[in-house]
Structure formats: structure tokens, C-alpha cells
Amino acid sequence: MSYYRHHLFFCVNERSDGRTYCAQHGAQRMRDYMKQRVKAMGLSGPGGIRINTAGCLDRCDQGPVLVVYPEAVWYTFVDHEDLDEILQSHLIEGKVVERLLLD
């Protein structure tokens, strides 16, 4: 078993070359929200869920983007409700949220 049951990486990348980037979509604010929710629910720490910041995951044009390991499931999201659904369905119940999957 790995140290964390789930490890989430949120792209919070910024670009200055005119291309789309995840930070334009409030990625840092959304990452902070998810980290707070996981902690408030007592799900963080060893054997639980770890929320991390990532640099560019090279999919910003589909962003904002987060990836869940160890499953390597890639999601996009729009709001807190999307993140709550990922938390409840995928991270707690073990069911991938198909409507938020990246191609």
C-alpha cells in the first residue's frame, strides 16, 4: 500500500506566452478549497488523501486540470460542486466521475 491512498496534483501553472493556462481558471483557489475540505473531513495525512500543487501538466488547454494517483485519472472542473463530486464519488466511494474526465 502506498503512503497516501490518493494523491491529487492540481496544475496551477501560469504562462506569459499567450497560451491558455490553469491559473486563469482559479486553479490555486480551487486547490486550496479541496485541501481545506479534505482536511476538515479528516481525510488528509498518511493513509488518506494528499493535495499538492503541480506546475504545468501540459494539458492547460483543457483546464483547469487535476490528476489523481495512483489511478492516474485526469479531471477538469469548473466549480466547488465539481470538486465536491470528485471528493465524494472518486476519493470516498471509489467511482470515477465520468463527466469530468479529460480525453
N, CA, C and O atoms as a GROMACS GRO file, in nm:
protein
  412
    1MET      N    1   0.084  -0.118   0.000
    1MET     CA    2   0.000   0.000   0.000
    1MET      C    3   0.089   0.124   0.000
    1MET      O    4   0.192   0.128   0.067
    2SER      N    5   0.048   0.225  -0.075
    2SER     CA    6   0.127   0.348  -0.081
    2SER      C    7   0.104   0.433   0.044
    2SER      O    8   0.010   0.408   0.120
    3TYR      N    9   0.188   0.531   0.063
    3TYR     CA   10   0.181   0.616   0.181
    3TYR      C   11   0.048   0.691   0.190
    3TYR      O   12  -0.009   0.706   0.298
    4TYR      N   13  -0.001   0.737   0.073
    4TYR     CA   14  -0.133   0.801   0.065
    4TYR      C   15  -0.225   0.712  -0.017
    4TYR      O   16  -0.181   0.650  -0.115
    5ARG      N   17  -0.349   0.705   0.021
    5ARG     CA   18  -0.448   0.629  -0.056
    5ARG      C   19  -0.471   0.697  -0.190
    5ARG      O   20  -0.480   0.631  -0.294
    6HIS      N   21  -0.482   0.831  -0.187
    6HIS     CA   22  -0.496   0.911  -0.309
    6HIS      C   23  -0.404   1.031  -0.300
    6HIS      O   24  -0.389   1.092  -0.193
    7HIS      N   25  -0.343   1.065  -0.411
    7HIS     CA   26  -0.254   1.181  -0.419
    7HIS      C   27  -0.302   1.265  -0.537
    7HIS      O   28  -0.298   1.219  -0.651
    8LEU      N   29  -0.349   1.388  -0.510
    8LEU     CA   30  -0.402   1.476  -0.613
    8LEU      C   31  -0.303   1.586  -0.645
    8LEU      O   32  -0.247   1.650  -0.555
    9PHE      N   33  -0.282   1.607  -0.773
    9PHE     CA   34  -0.196   1.716  -0.820
    9PHE      C   35  -0.281   1.814  -0.899
    9PHE      O   36  -0.341   1.778  -1.000
   10PHE      N   37  -0.285   1.938  -0.853
   10PHE     CA   38  -0.359   2.045  -0.919
   10PHE      C   39  -0.261   2.130  -0.999
   10PHE      O   40  -0.166   2.184  -0.941
   11CYS      N   41  -0.281   2.141  -1.129
   11CYS     CA   42  -0.200   2.232  -1.209
   11CYS      C   43  -0.239   2.375  -1.174
   11CYS      O   44  -0.356   2.411  -1.183
   12VAL      N   45  -0.142   2.454  -1.134
   12VAL     CA   46  -0.165   2.597  -1.106
   12VAL      C   47  -0.072   2.681  -1.193
   12VAL      O   48  -0.035   2.792  -1.158
   13ASN      N   49  -0.035   2.625  -1.306
   13ASN     CA   50   0.061   2.686  -1.396
   13ASN      C   51   0.015   2.822  -1.450
   13ASN      O   52  -0.104   2.845  -1.472
   14GLU      N   53   0.112   2.911  -1.468
   14GLU     CA   54   0.091   3.040  -1.534
   14GLU      C   55   0.184   3.048  -1.653
   14GLU      O   56   0.298   3.002  -1.647
   15ARG      N   57   0.136   3.108  -1.761
   15ARG     CA   58   0.218   3.126  -1.882
   15ARG      C   59   0.216   3.273  -1.921
   15ARG      O   60   0.120   3.345  -1.893
   16SER      N   61   0.321   3.316  -1.986
   16SER     CA   62   0.328   3.455  -2.032
   16SER      C   63   0.335   3.463  -2.184
   16SER      O   64   0.359   3.571  -2.240
   17ASP      N   65   0.315   3.350  -2.251
   17ASP     CA   66   0.330   3.347  -2.397
   17ASP      C   67   0.197   3.354  -2.472
   17ASP      O   68   0.193   3.333  -2.593
   18GLY      N   69   0.089   3.384  -2.401
   18GLY     CA   70  -0.041   3.398  -2.466
   18GLY      C   71  -0.125   3.271  -2.471
   18GLY      O   72  -0.244   3.277  -2.502
   19ARG      N   73  -0.064   3.157  -2.440
   19ARG     CA   74  -0.142   3.032  -2.439
   19ARG      C   75  -0.225   3.024  -2.311
   19ARG      O   76  -0.191   3.086  -2.210
   20THR      N   77  -0.332   2.947  -2.316
   20THR     CA   78  -0.419   2.925  -2.201
   20THR      C   79  -0.341   2.854  -2.091
   20THR      O   80  -0.255   2.770  -2.118
   21TYR      N   81  -0.372   2.888  -1.966
   21TYR     CA   82  -0.309   2.821  -1.852
   21TYR      C   83  -0.409   2.805  -1.738
   21TYR      O   84  -0.505   2.882  -1.727
   22CYS      N   85  -0.387   2.705  -1.654
   22CYS     CA   86  -0.483   2.668  -1.550
   22CYS      C   87  -0.507   2.778  -1.448
   22CYS      O   88  -0.619   2.792  -1.397
   23ALA      N   89  -0.406   2.857  -1.417
   23ALA     CA   90  -0.424   2.964  -1.319
   23ALA      C   91  -0.529   3.066  -1.362
   23ALA      O   92  -0.590   3.131  -1.278
   24GLN      N   93  -0.553   3.080  -1.493
   24GLN     CA   94  -0.656   3.169  -1.545
   24GLN      C   95  -0.796   3.129  -1.498
   24GLN      O   96  -0.887   3.211  -1.495
   25HIS      N   97  -0.810   3.004  -1.461
   25HIS     CA   98  -0.940   2.948  -1.423
   25HIS      C   99  -0.954   2.930  -1.272
   25HIS      O  100  -1.037   2.852  -1.227
   26GLY      N  101  -0.873   3.002  -1.195
   26GLY     CA  102  -0.882   2.994  -1.049
   26GLY      C  103  -0.830   2.864  -0.991
   26GLY      O  104  -0.877   2.820  -0.886
   27ALA      N  105  -0.733   2.803  -1.057
   27ALA     CA  106  -0.682   2.673  -1.014
   27ALA      C  107  -0.627   2.675  -0.871
   27ALA      O  108  -0.650   2.581  -0.795
   28GLN      N  109  -0.554   2.780  -0.834
   28GLN     CA  110  -0.497   2.786  -0.699
   28GLN      C  111  -0.608   2.794  -0.594
   28GLN      O  112  -0.601   2.728  -0.491
   29ARG      N  113  -0.708   2.876  -0.620
   29ARG     CA  114  -0.821   2.890  -0.528
   29ARG      C  115  -0.896   2.758  -0.514
   29ARG      O  116  -0.938   2.721  -0.404
   30MET      N  117  -0.913   2.687  -0.624
   30MET     CA  118  -0.983   2.559  -0.621
   30MET      C  119  -0.900   2.453  -0.550
   30MET      O  120  -0.955   2.370  -0.476
   31ARG      N  121  -0.770   2.454  -0.570
   31ARG     CA  122  -0.680   2.362  -0.498
   31ARG      C  123  -0.687   2.388  -0.349
   31ARG      O  124  -0.693   2.294  -0.269
   32ASP      N  125  -0.686   2.514  -0.311
   32ASP     CA  126  -0.694   2.550  -0.169
   32ASP      C  127  -0.827   2.505  -0.109
   32ASP      O  128  -0.832   2.459   0.006
   33TYR      N  129  -0.934   2.518  -0.186
   33TYR     CA  130  -1.067   2.472  -0.140
   33TYR      C  131  -1.065   2.321  -0.114
   33TYR      O  132  -1.109   2.275  -0.008
   34MET      N  133  -1.012   2.245  -0.210
   34MET     CA  134  -1.011   2.098  -0.194
   34MET      C  135  -0.924   2.058  -0.076
   34MET      O  136  -0.960   1.968   0.000
   35LYS      N  137  -0.811   2.123  -0.058
   35LYS     CA  138  -0.723   2.091   0.054
   35LYS      C  139  -0.795   2.116   0.186
   35LYS      O  140  -0.786   2.034   0.278
   36GLN      N  141  -0.866   2.227   0.196
   36GLN     CA  142  -0.941   2.261   0.318
   36GLN      C  143  -1.052   2.159   0.343
   36GLN      O  144  -1.072   2.117   0.457
   37ARG      N  145  -1.124   2.120   0.238
   37ARG     CA  146  -1.234   2.022   0.252
   37ARG      C  147  -1.182   1.887   0.300
   37ARG      O  148  -1.239   1.826   0.391
   38VAL      N  149  -1.074   1.840   0.239
   38VAL     CA  150  -1.015   1.711   0.276
   38VAL      C  151  -0.971   1.714   0.422
   38VAL      O  152  -0.995   1.619   0.496
   39LYS      N  153  -0.906   1.822   0.461
   39LYS     CA  154  -0.860   1.835   0.600
   39LYS      C  155  -0.977   1.843   0.697
   39LYS      O  156  -0.976   1.777   0.800
   40ALA      N  157  -1.078   1.922   0.664
   40ALA     CA  158  -1.196   1.938   0.751
   40ALA      C  159  -1.272   1.807   0.770
   40ALA      O  160  -1.332   1.784   0.874
   41MET      N  161  -1.268   1.721   0.667
   41MET     CA  162  -1.336   1.593   0.674
   41MET      C  163  -1.251   1.485   0.741
   41MET      O  164  -1.294   1.371   0.754
   42GLY      N  165  -1.130   1.520   0.783
   42GLY     CA  166  -1.041   1.423   0.848
   42GLY      C  167  -0.984   1.319   0.754
   42GLY      O  168  -0.952   1.209   0.796
   43LEU      N  169  -0.972   1.353   0.625
   43LEU     CA  170  -0.927   1.258   0.525
   43LEU      C  171  -0.781   1.276   0.484
   43LEU      O  172  -0.730   1.200   0.402
   44SER      N  173  -0.714   1.376   0.540
   44SER     CA  174  -0.576   1.404   0.499
   44SER      C  175  -0.477   1.325   0.583
   44SER      O  176  -0.512   1.268   0.686
   45GLY      N  177  -0.354   1.323   0.537
   45GLY     CA  178  -0.248   1.257   0.612
   45GLY      C  179  -0.217   1.117   0.564
   45GLY      O  180  -0.281   1.069   0.470
   46PRO      N  181  -0.121   1.052   0.626
   46PRO     CA  182  -0.082   0.916   0.587
   46PRO      C  183  -0.202   0.822   0.581
   46PRO      O  184  -0.286   0.822   0.671
   47GLY      N  185  -0.208   0.744   0.475
   47GLY     CA  186  -0.319   0.652   0.455
   47GLY      C  187  -0.444   0.719   0.403
   47GLY      O  188  -0.546   0.653   0.380
   48GLY      N  189  -0.438   0.850   0.384
   48GLY     CA  190  -0.554   0.926   0.338
   48GLY      C  191  -0.527   0.994   0.205
   48GLY      O  192  -0.474   0.934   0.111
   49ILE      N  193  -0.566   1.121   0.198
   49ILE     CA  194  -0.559   1.197   0.074
   49ILE      C  195  -0.458   1.310   0.090
   49ILE      O  196  -0.457   1.380   0.191
   50ARG      N  197  -0.374   1.326  -0.010
   50ARG     CA  198  -0.276   1.434  -0.014
   50ARG      C  199  -0.307   1.525  -0.132
   50ARG      O  200  -0.324   1.477  -0.244
   51ILE      N  201  -0.315   1.655  -0.108
   51ILE     CA  202  -0.340   1.754  -0.212
   51ILE      C  203  -0.211   1.830  -0.237
   51ILE      O  204  -0.152   1.886  -0.144
   52ASN      N  205  -0.166   1.833  -0.362
   52ASN     CA  206  -0.043   1.902  -0.397
   52ASN      C  207  -0.063   1.998  -0.513
   52ASN      O  208  -0.154   1.984  -0.594
   53THR      N  209   0.026   2.096  -0.516
   53THR     CA  210   0.035   2.189  -0.627
   53THR      C  211   0.130   2.130  -0.730
   53THR      O  212   0.235   2.075  -0.695
   54ALA      N  213   0.094   2.142  -0.855
   54ALA     CA  214   0.183   2.098  -0.963
   54ALA      C  215   0.208   2.215  -1.056
   54ALA      O  216   0.125   2.304  -1.072
   55GLY      N  217   0.323   2.213  -1.117
   55GLY     CA  218   0.349   2.305  -1.226
   55GLY      C  219   0.269   2.256  -1.346
   55GLY      O  220   0.170   2.185  -1.329
   56CYS      N  221   0.312   2.291  -1.463
   56CYS     CA  222   0.237   2.256  -1.583
   56CYS      C  223   0.228   2.104  -1.601
   56CYS      O  224   0.329   2.034  -1.598
   57LEU      N  225   0.106   2.057  -1.620
   57LEU     CA  226   0.082   1.916  -1.651
   57LEU      C  227   0.062   1.899  -1.802
   57LEU      O  228   0.027   1.790  -1.849
   58ASP      N  229   0.083   2.007  -1.876
   58ASP     CA  230   0.079   2.010  -2.023
   58ASP      C  231  -0.058   1.979  -2.082
   58ASP      O  232  -0.069   1.924  -2.192
   59ARG      N  233  -0.162   2.013  -2.007
   59ARG     CA  234  -0.299   1.996  -2.059
   59ARG      C  235  -0.382   2.120  -2.025
   59ARG      O  236  -0.505   2.112  -2.013
   60CYS      N  237  -0.316   2.232  -2.009
   60CYS     CA  238  -0.383   2.356  -1.967
   60CYS      C  239  -0.494   2.399  -2.061
   60CYS      O  240  -0.588   2.465  -2.019
   61ASP      N  241  -0.484   2.361  -2.190
   61ASP     CA  242  -0.588   2.398  -2.285
   61ASP      C  243  -0.720   2.329  -2.253
   61ASP      O  244  -0.824   2.367  -2.307
   62GLN      N  245  -0.718   2.229  -2.166
   62GLN     CA  246  -0.839   2.159  -2.122
   62GLN      C  247  -0.870   2.191  -1.976
   62GLN      O  248  -0.954   2.126  -1.915
   63GLY      N  249  -0.802   2.290  -1.921
   63GLY     CA  250  -0.804   2.318  -1.778
   63GLY      C  251  -0.923   2.393  -1.727
   63GLY      O  252  -1.010   2.438  -1.801
   64PRO      N  253  -0.922   2.406  -1.597
   64PRO     CA  254  -0.818   2.363  -1.506
   64PRO      C  255  -0.811   2.211  -1.496
   64PRO      O  256  -0.908   2.140  -1.525
   65VAL      N  257  -0.695   2.163  -1.454
   65VAL     CA  258  -0.666   2.020  -1.457
   65VAL      C  259  -0.617   1.972  -1.321
   65VAL      O  260  -0.543   2.041  -1.252
   66LEU      N  261  -0.662   1.851  -1.285
   66LEU     CA  262  -0.605   1.781  -1.170
   66LEU      C  263  -0.594   1.634  -1.207
   66LEU      O  264  -0.673   1.583  -1.286
   67VAL      N  265  -0.496   1.568  -1.149
   67VAL     CA  266  -0.478   1.425  -1.173
   67VAL      C  267  -0.474   1.354  -1.038
   67VAL      O  268  -0.413   1.402  -0.942
   68VAL      N  269  -0.541   1.239  -1.032
   68VAL     CA  270  -0.550   1.159  -0.910
   68VAL      C  271  -0.464   1.034  -0.926
   68VAL      O  272  -0.483   0.957  -1.020
   69TYR      N  273  -0.371   1.017  -0.834
   69TYR     CA  274  -0.289   0.896  -0.830
   69TYR      C  275  -0.323   0.817  -0.706
   69TYR      O  276  -0.361   0.876  -0.605
   70PRO      N  277  -0.311   0.684  -0.708
   70PRO     CA  278  -0.234   0.606  -0.802
   70PRO      C  279  -0.309   0.566  -0.928
   70PRO      O  280  -0.251   0.500  -1.014
   71GLU      N  281  -0.434   0.604  -0.943
   71GLU     CA  282  -0.513   0.560  -1.057
   71GLU      C  283  -0.478   0.632  -1.187
   71GLU      O  284  -0.512   0.583  -1.294
   72ALA      N  285  -0.409   0.746  -1.180
   72ALA     CA  286  -0.375   0.828  -1.297
   72ALA      C  287  -0.502   0.871  -1.371
   72ALA      O  288  -0.509   0.862  -1.494
   73VAL      N  289  -0.601   0.917  -1.296
   73VAL     CA  290  -0.726   0.966  -1.353
   73VAL      C  291  -0.717   1.118  -1.365
   73VAL      O  292  -0.688   1.188  -1.267
   74TRP      N  293  -0.741   1.168  -1.485
   74TRP     CA  294  -0.730   1.311  -1.515
   74TRP      C  295  -0.868   1.374  -1.520
   74TRP      O  296  -0.959   1.325  -1.588
   75TYR      N  297  -0.883   1.485  -1.446
   75TYR     CA  298  -1.010   1.557  -1.441
   75TYR      C  299  -0.993   1.702  -1.479
   75TYR      O  300  -0.885   1.760  -1.466
   76THR      N  301  -1.101   1.760  -1.526
   76THR     CA  302  -1.116   1.904  -1.532
   76THR      C  303  -1.232   1.937  -1.439
   76THR      O  304  -1.306   1.848  -1.398
   77PHE      N  305  -1.247   2.064  -1.405
   77PHE     CA  306  -1.352   2.105  -1.312
   77PHE      C  307  -1.382   2.252  -1.335
   77PHE      O  308  -1.300   2.325  -1.392
   78VAL      N  309  -1.499   2.294  -1.290
   78VAL     CA  310  -1.540   2.432  -1.310
   78VAL      C  311  -1.560   2.504  -1.177
   78VAL      O  312  -1.526   2.622  -1.164
   79ASP      N  313  -1.614   2.432  -1.079
   79ASP     CA  314  -1.653   2.498  -0.955
   79ASP      C  315  -1.638   2.404  -0.835
   79ASP      O  316  -1.595   2.290  -0.848
   80HIS      N  317  -1.675   2.456  -0.718
   80HIS     CA  318  -1.666   2.376  -0.596
   80HIS      C  319  -1.752   2.252  -0.602
   80HIS      O  320  -1.716   2.148  -0.547
   81GLU      N  321  -1.865   2.260  -0.669
   81GLU     CA  322  -1.954   2.145  -0.680
   81GLU      C  323  -1.885   2.030  -0.754
   81GLU      O  324  -1.900   1.914  -0.717
   82ASP      N  325  -1.810   2.063  -0.860
   82ASP     CA  326  -1.735   1.960  -0.932
   82ASP      C  327  -1.632   1.894  -0.840
   82ASP      O  328  -1.617   1.772  -0.839
   83LEU      N  329  -1.560   1.976  -0.764
   83LEU     CA  330  -1.460   1.920  -0.672
   83LEU      C  331  -1.525   1.837  -0.563
   83LEU      O  332  -1.471   1.733  -0.524
   84ASP      N  333  -1.638   1.882  -0.512
   84ASP     CA  334  -1.710   1.804  -0.411
   84ASP      C  335  -1.753   1.669  -0.467
   84ASP      O  336  -1.751   1.568  -0.396
   85GLU      N  337  -1.793   1.668  -0.595
   85GLU     CA  338  -1.834   1.542  -0.658
   85GLU      C  339  -1.714   1.448  -0.675
   85GLU      O  340  -1.725   1.328  -0.652
   86ILE      N  341  -1.600   1.502  -0.714
   86ILE     CA  342  -1.478   1.421  -0.724
   86ILE      C  343  -1.441   1.365  -0.587
   86ILE      O  344  -1.406   1.247  -0.574
   87LEU      N  345  -1.448   1.448  -0.486
   87LEU     CA  346  -1.417   1.406  -0.350
   87LEU      C  347  -1.509   1.293  -0.305
   87LEU      O  348  -1.462   1.188  -0.260
   88GLN      N  349  -1.637   1.313  -0.316
   88GLN     CA  350  -1.734   1.214  -0.269
   88GLN      C  351  -1.731   1.087  -0.354
   88GLN      O  352  -1.717   0.976  -0.302
   89SER      N  353  -1.745   1.104  -0.484
   89SER     CA  354  -1.759   0.989  -0.572
   89SER      C  355  -1.627   0.912  -0.588
   89SER      O  356  -1.621   0.792  -0.562
   90HIS      N  357  -1.524   0.980  -0.631
   90HIS     CA  358  -1.398   0.910  -0.660
   90HIS      C  359  -1.317   0.879  -0.535
   90HIS      O  360  -1.278   0.764  -0.512
   91LEU      N  361  -1.292   0.980  -0.455
   91LEU     CA  362  -1.199   0.962  -0.344
   91LEU      C  363  -1.259   0.886  -0.226
   91LEU      O  364  -1.187   0.814  -0.156
   92ILE      N  365  -1.388   0.902  -0.203
   92ILE     CA  366  -1.451   0.832  -0.090
   92ILE      C  367  -1.517   0.702  -0.136
   92ILE      O  368  -1.498   0.597  -0.073
   93GLU      N  369  -1.596   0.708  -0.244
   93GLU     CA  370  -1.672   0.591  -0.288
   93GLU      C  371  -1.601   0.505  -0.392
   93GLU      O  372  -1.644   0.393  -0.419
   94GLY      N  373  -1.492   0.555  -0.450
   94GLY     CA  374  -1.416   0.477  -0.547
   94GLY      C  375  -1.477   0.473  -0.686
   94GLY      O  376  -1.443   0.384  -0.765
   95LYS      N  377  -1.566   0.568  -0.719
   95LYS     CA  378  -1.630   0.572  -0.851
   95LYS      C  379  -1.580   0.694  -0.928
   95LYS      O  380  -1.595   0.808  -0.882
   96VAL      N  381  -1.522   0.670  -1.043
   96VAL     CA  382  -1.472   0.778  -1.128
   96VAL      C  383  -1.590   0.866  -1.174
   96VAL      O  384  -1.698   0.815  -1.205
   97VAL      N  385  -1.567   0.995  -1.177
   97VAL     CA  386  -1.669   1.092  -1.222
   97VAL      C  387  -1.650   1.109  -1.373
   97VAL      O  388  -1.572   1.192  -1.418
   98GLU      N  389  -1.724   1.030  -1.448
   98GLU     CA  390  -1.707   1.022  -1.594
   98GLU      C  391  -1.724   1.157  -1.662
   98GLU      O  392  -1.652   1.186  -1.757
   99ARG      N  393  -1.818   1.238  -1.618
   99ARG     CA  394  -1.849   1.364  -1.688
   99ARG      C  395  -1.736   1.467  -1.677
   99ARG      O  396  -1.732   1.562  -1.754
  100LEU      N  397  -1.645   1.448  -1.582
  100LEU     CA  398  -1.535   1.543  -1.563
  100LEU      C  399  -1.400   1.492  -1.615
  100LEU      O  400  -1.299   1.560  -1.602
  101LEU      N  401  -1.400   1.372  -1.673
  101LEU     CA  402  -1.276   1.314  -1.724
  101LEU      C  403  -1.223   1.392  -1.843
  101LEU      O  404  -1.299   1.441  -1.927
  102LEU      N  405  -1.091   1.402  -1.850
  102LEU     CA  406  -1.027   1.458  -1.968
  102LEU      C  407  -1.010   1.346  -2.070
  102LEU      O  408  -0.990   1.230  -2.034
  103ASP      N  409  -1.016   1.382  -2.195
  103ASP     CA  410  -0.996   1.285  -2.303
  103ASP      C  411  -0.854   1.240  -2.310
  103ASP      O  412  -0.819   1.158  -2.395
   0.00000   0.00000   0.00000
